[in-house]
């Protein structure tokens, strides 16, 4: 993990750095947290309307923006999903600032989102198969993602509030 994290900070080959140290910025922290909360609201609408694939996608993006918020709190601008997760693991989960289950939530949400994004790509390119041959996306995966996203965002909100002296 340390080698991957180092490459995220330094860049490699033709890739520029994907984690950039900056001065912590509370406006950006709050903006990403607001985006996380907005995505969470979208997640709820998708779930209520039984769009379970989009529930999972919105759950992941709500958690991703909460992660970006947490990283900006410590002065890290993440420019890739993989690097953001690595940095969150290193600077929050491994330091005991959040329980390791929150890292697991983020990784699980990413996996589910990618799984269903692949399905969506198949829908785009294989329209007939999409209409008749795709398996059902179960509400249990969507409900699981939704619960984890809510808890994850709440935990990041607590960290932000504590940093602001509110918590």
C-alpha positions as CSV (number, residue, x, y, z in Angstrom):
1,X,0.0,0.0,0.0
2,X,2.8,2.4,0.9
3,X,4.3,2.1,-2.6
4,X,0.9,2.8,-4.3
5,X,0.4,5.7,-2.0
6,X,3.8,7.1,-2.8
7,X,3.1,6.8,-6.5
8,X,-0.2,8.7,-5.9
9,X,1.8,11.6,-4.4
10,X,4.7,11.5,-6.8
11,X,3.0,10.4,-10.0
12,X,4.5,7.8,-12.3
13,X,5.3,7.5,-16.0
14,X,2.9,9.8,-17.8
15,X,0.6,10.1,-14.8
16,X,0.9,13.3,-12.8
17,X,0.5,13.2,-9.0
18,X,-3.0,12.2,-8.0
19,X,-2.7,13.3,-4.4
20,X,-1.5,16.8,-3.9
21,X,-0.7,18.4,-0.6
22,X,-2.4,21.7,-0.1
23,X,-3.4,24.0,2.7
24,X,-6.5,22.6,4.4
25,X,-9.5,24.5,3.1
26,X,-12.7,24.4,5.1
27,X,-14.8,25.8,2.2
28,X,-13.7,22.9,0.1
29,X,-14.3,20.5,3.0
30,X,-17.8,21.8,3.4
31,X,-18.4,21.8,-0.4
32,X,-17.5,18.1,-0.7
33,X,-19.6,17.2,2.3
34,X,-22.5,19.1,0.9
35,X,-22.1,17.2,-2.4
36,X,-22.0,13.9,-0.3
37,X,-25.2,14.9,1.4
38,X,-26.8,15.9,-2.0
39,X,-25.8,12.5,-3.5
40,X,-27.3,10.8,-0.4
41,X,-30.6,12.6,-1.0
42,X,-30.5,11.4,-4.7
43,X,-29.7,7.9,-3.4
44,X,-32.9,8.0,-1.3
45,X,-35.0,9.1,-4.3
46,X,-33.5,6.3,-6.5
47,X,-34.2,3.7,-3.8
48,X,-37.8,4.8,-3.2
49,X,-38.4,4.5,-7.0
50,X,-36.7,1.1,-7.1
51,X,-33.8,2.2,-9.3
52,X,-31.4,0.0,-7.3
53,X,-28.5,0.3,-9.6
54,X,-28.5,4.1,-9.4
55,X,-29.0,3.8,-5.6
56,X,-25.7,2.0,-5.4
57,X,-23.9,4.4,-7.7
58,X,-25.3,7.4,-5.7
59,X,-24.3,5.7,-2.4
60,X,-20.7,5.3,-3.7
61,X,-20.4,8.9,-4.9
62,X,-21.8,10.2,-1.6
63,X,-19.2,8.2,0.2
64,X,-16.5,9.3,-2.2
65,X,-17.3,13.0,-1.7
66,X,-17.3,12.5,2.0
67,X,-13.8,11.0,1.6
68,X,-12.7,14.0,-0.4
69,X,-14.0,16.2,2.4
70,X,-12.0,14.3,5.0
71,X,-8.9,14.5,2.9
72,X,-9.2,18.3,2.3
73,X,-9.5,18.6,6.1
74,X,-5.9,17.4,6.3
75,X,-4.7,19.2,3.2
76,X,-4.9,16.5,0.5
77,X,-6.5,17.1,-2.9
78,X,-7.3,13.7,-4.4
79,X,-7.5,13.4,-8.1
80,X,-8.3,9.7,-8.5
81,X,-10.7,7.4,-6.8
82,X,-8.1,4.7,-6.1
83,X,-5.7,7.3,-4.5
84,X,-8.4,8.9,-2.4
85,X,-9.2,5.5,-0.9
86,X,-5.6,4.7,-0.3
87,X,-5.1,8.1,1.4
88,X,-8.3,7.7,3.5
89,X,-7.0,4.3,4.6
90,X,-3.6,5.6,5.5
91,X,-4.5,8.9,7.2
92,X,-7.8,8.0,8.8
93,X,-8.4,4.2,9.2
94,X,-4.9,3.2,10.0
95,X,-4.4,6.1,12.4
96,X,-7.6,5.2,14.3
97,X,-9.4,8.4,13.4
98,X,-12.2,6.3,12.1
99,X,-13.1,2.7,12.6
100,X,-11.8,0.3,9.9
101,X,-15.4,-0.6,9.0
102,X,-15.7,2.8,7.3
103,X,-12.9,2.0,4.9
104,X,-14.6,-1.4,4.3
105,X,-17.8,0.5,3.6
106,X,-16.1,2.7,1.1
107,X,-14.4,-0.2,-0.6
108,X,-17.6,-2.3,-0.7
109,X,-19.6,0.7,-2.2
110,X,-16.9,1.1,-4.9
111,X,-17.0,-2.5,-5.8
112,X,-20.8,-2.6,-6.0
113,X,-20.8,0.7,-8.0
114,X,-18.2,-0.7,-10.4
115,X,-20.2,-4.0,-10.7
116,X,-23.3,-2.1,-11.7
117,X,-21.5,0.4,-13.8
118,X,-20.2,-2.5,-15.9
119,X,-23.8,-3.6,-16.3
120,X,-24.8,-0.1,-17.4
121,X,-22.0,-0.2,-20.0
122,X,-23.4,-3.4,-21.3
123,X,-26.8,-1.8,-21.5
124,X,-25.4,1.0,-23.6
125,X,-23.6,-1.3,-26.1
126,X,-25.9,-4.3,-26.1
127,X,-29.4,-2.7,-26.1
128,X,-31.3,-5.9,-26.9
129,X,-29.6,-7.9,-24.2
130,X,-30.1,-5.0,-21.9
131,X,-33.8,-5.1,-22.5
132,X,-34.3,-8.8,-22.1
133,X,-31.2,-10.4,-20.6
134,X,-29.8,-8.5,-17.7
135,X,-30.3,-9.9,-14.2
136,X,-32.2,-8.0,-11.6
137,X,-30.3,-5.8,-9.3
138,X,-31.6,-6.7,-5.9
139,X,-32.9,-4.2,-3.3
140,X,-30.8,-5.9,-0.7
141,X,-27.5,-4.6,-2.3
142,X,-29.1,-1.2,-2.6
143,X,-30.4,-1.1,1.0
144,X,-27.0,-2.3,2.2
145,X,-25.1,0.5,0.3
146,X,-27.6,3.1,1.4
147,X,-27.2,2.3,5.1
148,X,-23.5,2.3,4.8
149,X,-23.4,5.6,2.9
150,X,-25.5,7.3,5.5
151,X,-23.4,6.1,8.4
152,X,-20.2,6.9,6.5
153,X,-21.3,10.5,5.8
154,X,-22.4,10.9,9.4
155,X,-19.0,9.8,10.7
156,X,-17.2,12.3,8.3
157,X,-19.6,15.1,9.4
158,X,-18.6,14.3,13.0
159,X,-14.9,14.6,12.1
160,X,-15.4,17.9,10.3
161,X,-17.5,19.3,13.2
162,X,-14.8,18.2,15.6
163,X,-12.1,20.0,13.5
164,X,-14.3,23.1,13.5
165,X,-14.6,22.9,17.3
166,X,-18.3,22.0,17.2
167,X,-18.2,18.4,18.2
